[in-house]
Amino acid sequence: MNILVLIPASKKHKAELEGAAPDAEFAYSSIEAATDKQVASADVIVGNLPAARLHTASHLQLIQLNSAGYDKYAAPGALPADAVLCCATGAYGQAVSEHLFAEILAVMKKLPGYRDLQHSHQWDDLGEVATPAGANVLVLGAGDIGTHLAALFSAVGSHVTGVRRHAVTAQAPFERMATMDDLPALLPHADIVASVLPSTPATRGIADAGFFAAMKPGAYFGNAGRGDLVDQPALISALESGHLAGAAIDVCTPEPLSAGNALWDAPNLLLTPHISGFYHLPATLDNIVRIAAHNIRALQGTGDFRSRVEL
């Protein structure tokens, strides 16, 4: 079995991967440097090789993505017949949740404003701030990332409601679990709405003018899921009018954001360039390698695949 690894693997990571298939031939490269010959001979690819290059992977049995998203790889004909597609759901919970929690808290405490004052050498008081303690928090997307995020808010005394596609019984750290159909009734009572939803036909554009108008005056909005969830002009309008007290987003459309986009100058908005995930937190790469090693074993008949995408 030939295994092509396209993620940055340390000595520790290589030992873990090779331990999952001692008899396999491993090749380590980068996405940019991987040759057509390597791709054509690979039985397993670990990493997000562009889907357009997979047409040459005639031996492919498993592709293990390093991302939680998988849209382009799940398209009809993207993979060879019978190839297994696994994503990295479960690897990003800590990294993305900590980033979004920190962003929202920073906006509530007006820290970006104080940073601006520091740069202009001004010693001013920006006034009253908000707290997540006792706040009603709505987390859109109650999977791995959403559960990590709920735990962070719960730890500081927030009351957290999770929102999923399908109804389930609430378990800690969620006090309540609801469905997307419940959003109109939930939005007016939420002090913080934080989304980690993926991009799907059902979620694209869901945070529109009506969504923001339904939110509680003075509430906060955060998004670390996908940028196409949000109608950005509607978000800007809600911030400019003062209906929203602030927003924190790590994703937007397009990416990268053009220099002239109005989102840059929206008031009380903290924007980061889609960096909450990837490998910025070393534990994330460790998690991806762990998932990949598990699925390499599963390909050999040892257990079930983890984070498998049903095609």
N, C-alpha and C positions, 0 to 999 in steps of 0.2 A: 504494500500500500504506500502510495506517495502522498505526503502531506506538505502542502505549501502554506507557510505561516507568513502573513503580511502585516502583523502587528508588531510593535517594538517589544521583543522578548528578551528579558534579562536571563542570566545564567539560571536563576531560580525558576523562571517561567519555562525555559527550555526543558529543564529537568522534569517539571510537572507534566508538560505536554508529551514528552518522549516516554515518560513512565506509563502513559495511557495506551501506548502502542509501541512496545519495545522492538518489534520486528519491522516497523515501518521506516521508510526513508523520508527524512525531514529536510526541507529546504526553507531557509529563512531569507526573506527579502522585504522590500517595501512595495506598496501598491504601485508606485511610479516605476520602480526598477524591475518588477516581475516580467519575465519574458513570455512570449506566446508559447514557447516550448514548455516552460514550467506549468503554465495554465493548462495546456493540452494534456499533459501527463498526470495532472493532479487528481487523486481520488477524493481528497479533502482539501478545502481552502478555508483558512482561518483569516478573516478580515474582509473588509468591504471592497473587494475588487469591483470596479464598475460593471454593472449588469450587462452593458453592451459588449464586454469582453468575454462573457461566459459562453458565447456560442461556440468557442473553440474547445471548451472543457468537456470533451466527449467522454471522459472517464469519471466525471464528477459524481460522487455518491453523497457528499455532504458539503454544504457551505455553511460555515459558522460566522455570522456577522459580528462585528464589534459594536454595532449600534442596536438600540431597542427598536428603531424604525426599520421597516422592511418593504415599503410599498413597491419600489422599483423591481425588487427581486421576486415579488409575488405575482407580477403581471404574467398573463398567459404567454408561454414560450420563452420566458426569461431564463429558465433553468432547463438543463437536459431532463428528459423524462426519467422519473423515479428518483431524482436527486432529492435529498432531504434538506430543507431550509430551516435553520435555527437562528434566532436573533439573540440579543444580549439582554433581554428583559430580566431584571433582577440584579444587574450589575451597577445600576446608576442611582439607586434609591438614596444612598447617603449623600453623594456628591450634589445631585440636583436639588434635593430637599434642603440641604444646608445653605446652598447658594440662594434659593428663592426666599427662605426664611430670613436670611441675613439682609437681603435686598428690601423686603417688606418692612422689617424692623427698622432699617436705616431710614426709610422714607417716613415712617411713623415718628421717628425721633429727629427728623429734619437734618440728618447728618450730611446729605449732599449739599444742602444750603450752607451749612457751617464750613464745609470744605471749600465752597466758592468764596466765602468770606475770608478764609485763611489765605487763599491765593491772591485776593485783592487787599490783604493786610487790613481787614476791617474787624473791629471788636464790637460786634453787635449781638443783640438778643432777638432770636426769631420767634420767641413766644411759646405758647402752649403746644405740647406734644401729646401723642396718643400712646396707648399701651395695649398689647395683646392680652394682658391679664383680664379675664372675665369677658373677653370679646367673643362674639359668635362668628366662627370661622367656617366658611364653606369651601371644601376642597373638591374641585372637579377632577375626577379621576382617582379612584381609590385602589389602585394596584400597588406595586412595589414603591414607586416614588411617592405617590399620594399617602401611603401608610407611613412612610418615614416622615413626611411633612406633617402629618397629623400628630405624630408622636412629639415633634418639636413644639408645636403649638400647645398641645396638651400639657407638656412639661412646664410651661409658663402660665398655666391657668386658663387657657382658652377652652371654649366649648365647641367641639369640632363635629361637623356633619360632613360625611362623605357622600359623593354623588357618583353613581355608576349607571351603566346602561340597564342592568337588570337588578331587581330587588334582592337583597340579601339581609340576613340578620346582622345588626351592628355588633362589632367586637372592638375592644380597646385597641388602639387609642381613639377610635371614633365613638362618640356618644350616640350618634344616630346615623342611619344609612338611608339615603333616598335615591331616586332615579332622576334621569334627565327630565322626565315629564313633570317632576315636582319643582323645577327651577322657578317658574313664575311665582310660586307661593313662598319660596325660600329667599330669593334675592332681596326683598324689601327688609328682611330682618338680619341680614349678614353685615357685620362690621368689616369683614375681610373676605374677599372672594379670591381664591388662589387656584389657578388651573394648571394641571399637568397632563391635560388630555392629548392624545395623539391626533394626527391629521386623518380624518375620515370624511366621507360625504356627509355624515350626520353632524360633525363638529365644525366644519369649515364655515366661518362667518357667524358662528353662533353668538359671539360677543359683539352685537351690533348696537345701534342707537337705542332700540327698545330694551335690550339687555341692561345697558348702563343706566337708562332712565328708571328702570325698575329697581336698581340698587338703592340702598339706603343713602340719603344725603350725608356726605362726610365719610363715606366708606372708602376702603382701599381695595385696589385690584392688583393681582400679580399673575404673571404667565411665564411658565418655563416649559410648556408643552410644545406647541407648534404655533408659529406666527400667524398662519392662516385662520386660526380660531377667531382672530380679532379684526373687526372693522376699524382700521387705524384712525381714519378721520373722525369716527364716532368717539373713539377713546380720547383723542385730542380735544374734541368739543366738550366732552364731559369734564375734562381737567380744566380747560379754559373757563368754563362756566362756574367752576367751583363745586359742581355737584359731587364729584369725587374729590376726596382730600389728597389723594396721591395714587401713584401706580408704579409698579416695578416689573420690568419685563426683560427676559433674557433672549427672547425670540421675536422676530418681526418679519415683514415682507416688504421688499425683497431683502435677501441677505447676500452680500453685505448691503447695508442701507446706503442709499445714494446721499451724497453730501448735501443736496438741497432738500432732502425730505423734511417735512414739517415736524416729524416725530422728534427730531433732535432737540427742538426748542419748546416742546410741550412743557407747561409748568408742572412742577411737582412730580416729574417722571424721572425715575432712575432706569437707565437703559444700559445693558451689557450685551456684548456681541456674541451671543450663543456660545458661551464658554462654561456653563455650569456643569456640563458633562465632559465628554472626550476623556483625556487622560490627565487632566489637571490635578485631580486627587489620585495619588498613586494606588489607593485601594480599589479604584474602579478597574484599572488594568488587571490587578490581581483577580478580581471577580470575573472578568471576561475570560482570563486564562483558565480559571476553575470551571467555568461553564463549558468552554471548549474541550477541556480534558474529559469532562463527564460525557460529552456527546461523542467524542472519539471512541470512548469505551462502549457507548450505546450502539454505535455503528457496528461494533464487533459482537454485538449480542449481549452485552452486559448492562442490563437495565433499560429504562425508557429514556427517550430524548428529553432534554430540558429546554424550555423556551422554544419548542418546535412550532413552526408556522404551518398550519394546515392549508395546503394548496388545493 
